[in-house]
């Protein structure tokens, strides 16, 4: 998402994360204030801003990704790759079903 090398518009973030745009706006505002994101006007559309991750934000992302990877490895310890794939697919369906309510 925001760790990609290109900047994205906030609407893309809303679509990717399937979260209310007002909630995303608050989180983005906080992340900009903390120095994790940078917001610039979109030269192609005056109504949108471009979001990109800062060096500090990338550092934090890398730490979180490493921790998340360790947790996932521990959670799936002893599972076959097929079991892991099935579990991930089922959880994605559960998340989708809950987001549709």
C-alpha positions as YAML, in Angstrom:
chain: A
units: angstrom
residues:
- id: 1
  name: UNK
  ca: [0.00, 0.00, 0.00]
- id: 2
  name: UNK
  ca: [1.85, 3.04, 1.25]
- id: 3
  name: UNK
  ca: [5.21, 1.25, 1.23]
- id: 4
  name: UNK
  ca: [5.15, 1.20, -2.59]
- id: 5
  name: UNK
  ca: [7.67, 3.45, -4.30]
- id: 6
  name: UNK
  ca: [4.98, 5.54, -5.99]
- id: 7
  name: UNK
  ca: [2.67, 7.97, -4.26]
- id: 8
  name: UNK
  ca: [-1.02, 7.09, -4.13]
- id: 9
  name: UNK
  ca: [-4.18, 9.14, -3.76]
- id: 10
  name: UNK
  ca: [-6.16, 8.73, -0.56]
- id: 11
  name: UNK
  ca: [-9.11, 7.25, -2.48]
- id: 12
  name: UNK
  ca: [-6.88, 4.33, -3.53]
- id: 13
  name: UNK
  ca: [-6.06, 3.69, 0.11]
- id: 14
  name: UNK
  ca: [-9.77, 3.65, 0.98]
- id: 15
  name: UNK
  ca: [-10.43, 1.16, -1.84]
- id: 16
  name: UNK
  ca: [-7.49, -1.10, -0.94]
- id: 17
  name: UNK
  ca: [-8.27, -1.24, 2.76]
- id: 18
  name: UNK
  ca: [-12.06, -1.20, 2.49]
- id: 19
  name: UNK
  ca: [-12.29, 1.25, 5.38]
- id: 20
  name: UNK
  ca: [-14.55, 4.28, 5.71]
- id: 21
  name: UNK
  ca: [-12.95, 7.35, 4.09]
- id: 22
  name: UNK
  ca: [-13.47, 9.47, 7.22]
- id: 23
  name: UNK
  ca: [-11.59, 6.93, 9.32]
- id: 24
  name: UNK
  ca: [-8.78, 6.78, 6.75]
- id: 25
  name: UNK
  ca: [-8.61, 10.60, 6.74]
- id: 26
  name: UNK
  ca: [-8.07, 10.67, 10.51]
- id: 27
  name: UNK
  ca: [-5.39, 7.98, 10.38]
- id: 28
  name: UNK
  ca: [-3.61, 9.69, 7.49]
- id: 29
  name: UNK
  ca: [-3.71, 13.02, 9.32]
- id: 30
  name: UNK
  ca: [-2.16, 11.39, 12.39]
- id: 31
  name: UNK
  ca: [0.50, 9.61, 10.33]
- id: 32
  name: UNK
  ca: [1.43, 12.86, 8.58]
- id: 33
  name: UNK
  ca: [1.70, 14.60, 11.97]
- id: 34
  name: UNK
  ca: [3.96, 11.80, 13.23]
- id: 35
  name: UNK
  ca: [6.17, 12.13, 10.17]
- id: 36
  name: UNK
  ca: [5.40, 8.69, 8.76]
- id: 37
  name: UNK
  ca: [3.56, 9.93, 5.66]
- id: 38
  name: UNK
  ca: [3.98, 12.88, 3.38]
- id: 39
  name: UNK
  ca: [1.00, 14.54, 1.73]
- id: 40
  name: UNK
  ca: [1.41, 16.63, -1.41]
- id: 41
  name: UNK
  ca: [-1.14, 18.18, -3.77]
- id: 42
  name: UNK
  ca: [-1.90, 16.01, -6.80]
- id: 43
  name: UNK
  ca: [-0.84, 17.98, -9.89]
- id: 44
  name: UNK
  ca: [-3.42, 16.05, -11.95]
- id: 45
  name: UNK
  ca: [-6.35, 16.79, -9.64]
- id: 46
  name: UNK
  ca: [-6.69, 19.73, -7.27]
- id: 47
  name: UNK
  ca: [-9.28, 17.80, -5.24]
- id: 48
  name: UNK
  ca: [-6.87, 15.01, -4.27]
- id: 49
  name: UNK
  ca: [-3.62, 14.70, -2.37]
- id: 50
  name: UNK
  ca: [-0.81, 12.26, -3.05]
- id: 51
  name: UNK
  ca: [0.39, 10.17, -0.12]
- id: 52
  name: UNK
  ca: [3.83, 8.67, 0.16]
- id: 53
  name: UNK
  ca: [5.75, 7.05, 2.95]
- id: 54
  name: UNK
  ca: [8.66, 8.94, 4.52]
- id: 55
  name: UNK
  ca: [12.03, 7.42, 5.40]
- id: 56
  name: UNK
  ca: [10.90, 7.26, 9.03]
- id: 57
  name: UNK
  ca: [7.65, 5.60, 8.00]
- id: 58
  name: UNK
  ca: [9.51, 3.05, 5.87]
- id: 59
  name: UNK
  ca: [11.75, 2.22, 8.83]
- id: 60
  name: UNK
  ca: [8.70, 1.65, 11.02]
- id: 61
  name: UNK
  ca: [6.99, -0.39, 8.29]
- id: 62
  name: UNK
  ca: [10.03, -2.66, 7.98]
- id: 63
  name: UNK
  ca: [10.08, -3.28, 11.75]
- id: 64
  name: UNK
  ca: [6.34, -4.07, 11.82]
- id: 65
  name: UNK
  ca: [6.59, -6.33, 8.75]
- id: 66
  name: UNK
  ca: [9.44, -8.29, 10.33]
- id: 67
  name: UNK
  ca: [7.47, -8.74, 13.57]
- id: 68
  name: UNK
  ca: [4.32, -9.74, 11.69]
- id: 69
  name: UNK
  ca: [6.30, -12.27, 9.67]
- id: 70
  name: UNK
  ca: [7.70, -13.82, 12.85]
- id: 71
  name: UNK
  ca: [4.23, -14.03, 14.40]
- id: 72
  name: UNK
  ca: [2.80, -15.67, 11.27]
- id: 73
  name: UNK
  ca: [5.62, -18.19, 11.14]
- id: 74
  name: UNK
  ca: [4.99, -19.11, 14.76]
- id: 75
  name: UNK
  ca: [1.21, -19.27, 14.23]
- id: 76
  name: UNK
  ca: [1.56, -21.66, 11.28]
- id: 77
  name: UNK
  ca: [4.33, -23.77, 12.81]
- id: 78
  name: UNK
  ca: [3.64, -27.43, 12.08]
- id: 79
  name: UNK
  ca: [1.14, -26.65, 9.31]
- id: 80
  name: UNK
  ca: [1.67, -27.70, 5.74]
- id: 81
  name: UNK
  ca: [1.76, -25.04, 3.02]
- id: 82
  name: UNK
  ca: [-1.66, -26.32, 1.88]
- id: 83
  name: UNK
  ca: [-3.13, -25.93, 5.37]
- id: 84
  name: UNK
  ca: [-1.77, -22.42, 5.58]
- id: 85
  name: UNK
  ca: [-3.24, -21.51, 2.19]
- id: 86
  name: UNK
  ca: [-6.64, -22.93, 3.13]
- id: 87
  name: UNK
  ca: [-6.62, -21.03, 6.43]
- id: 88
  name: UNK
  ca: [-5.68, -17.77, 4.72]
- id: 89
  name: UNK
  ca: [-8.41, -18.24, 2.09]
- id: 90
  name: UNK
  ca: [-11.06, -18.97, 4.72]
- id: 91
  name: UNK
  ca: [-10.02, -15.93, 6.79]
- id: 92
  name: UNK
  ca: [-10.21, -13.72, 3.69]
- id: 93
  name: UNK
  ca: [-13.77, -14.93, 3.10]
- id: 94
  name: UNK
  ca: [-14.67, -14.27, 6.74]
- id: 95
  name: UNK
  ca: [-13.29, -10.74, 6.50]
- id: 96
  name: UNK
  ca: [-15.19, -10.16, 3.26]
- id: 97
  name: UNK
  ca: [-18.43, -11.49, 4.77]
- id: 98
  name: UNK
  ca: [-18.09, -9.28, 7.83]
- id: 99
  name: UNK
  ca: [-17.32, -6.20, 5.74]
- id: 100
  name: UNK
  ca: [-20.50, -6.74, 3.73]
- id: 101
  name: UNK
  ca: [-22.78, -6.56, 6.79]
...
